[in-house]
Amino acid sequence: MAELPERLCRITGIGQSEVGRPSPRSAIQLTMDAAFQAIADAGLTPADIDGITNYPMKSTEGGGISPVGVGEAMFAMGLDCTWIGSATHEGPGHMSAIFQAVMAVATGLCRHVLVFRTVAQAQARLVSRESTLLTGRHARVDGNNAWTVPFGAVSPANMWALYAKAYFAKYGATSEQLGWVAVNGRRNAARNPNAIYKKPLTIEDYLEARMISSPLRLYDCDTHIDGATALIISHRDTAADQPNPPIHIEAMGMGLGGLGQGIHTGDFTCLPGAEKAGAMLWSRTDLKPKDVDNAQIYDGFSIHTVLWGEAMNLFGKGEALAFIDGGQRIALDGELPMNTGGGQLSGGRFHGYGHTYEACIQLWGRGGERQVKGAKVSAVCNGGYGYGALLLRTD
């Protein structure tokens, strides 16, 4: 049996720019800040980078969703890459650029791939306060928005609120239980120097915050930022020559649901695409959910952590919010520390790439006040339309 492609790869360096709301630096400057930091962290020079990819491809729709493409990043940094990729919103969702990099390295197209994610959504909001789903610039709304905007759902919050309502109704969960996702994220963000929100948040603060789309409140929603995150995927044969203990990509999983195509079917308390990704991931490793030391779970909205956590078998079906309730079991010293850098709710909206960055921080023991003791295995899962998951470990 052929060796799994992810086993041929290692994460060897990471970088993250300053995170601003807004930042005085341009999107390309933020990209270069994160990328050069990741390259140096891996003990490499720009001349060593022979592959580059990002998520998603550069967007011209406005809103700061993806302001930097791989071509301009490559030329701005003086890279000479033999392989260039760029991931779309579909496929395995936010993880797709990482999966592309894995396949490029595993197939011998390159040795060191730079993966980056840049956002400038806070800068964009200085120009327009409207939803990025409905900017008023287009006579016709297309893509996944075409299935929601005509019905008055001009924000993803409207759709994910329906999933939260369905979950509450089926399992008897409560808003207070869900609120601990946000409270825990803020508690961890206070220990993260690069997080955007550090002011203490209590469960009372959460419950008193304004409703955005019932039952989702203000603190259930992630926050627009300006910033960039980068990582280096290297062939395992090169890892011995690099300064950091290599982070092994133990397993990966991916899936595609129908939400981006307006297909809402079956049980609205789960995400079939995420369950496919979770099943694929666990089929590719001998490790089990009980072996996970920390979980960096996608939190575009707080309900995502519930649906993803159950899809990954980190929680039993219908049991996630009972586990999360009170915040002790997901705290840094709890049974399953979750979103240790603050996640997207308080750390900033990197569309999941901040989660992969934070997993590496934990596995390299760089967390400082937020470090999980003895962290050796991290689970990362990202996406609300396309679904991707990673299991990372150190020796």
Secondary structure, DSSP 4 states (H G I P E B T S, - for coil): -PPPGGGGEEEEEEEE---BSS-SS-HHHHHHHHHHHHHHHTT--GGG--EEEESS----SSTTSS---HHHHHHHHT---SEE----SSTTGGGHHHHHHHHHHHTTS-SEEEEEEEEEHHHHHHH--S-TT--S--SS--GGGGGTGGGT--SHHHHHHHHHHHHHHHH---HHHHHHHHHHHHHHHTT-TT-S--S---HHHHHHSPEEETTEEGGGB----EEEEEEEEEEGGGGGGSSSPPEEEEEEEEEE-SGGGT---S-TTS-HHHHHHHHHHHHT-S--GGG-SEEEE--SBHHHHHHHHHHTTSS-TT-HHHHHTTSSTTSTTSSS-B-TT-IIIII---TTHHHHHHHHHHHTT--GGGPPTT--EEEEEE-SSEEEEEEEE--
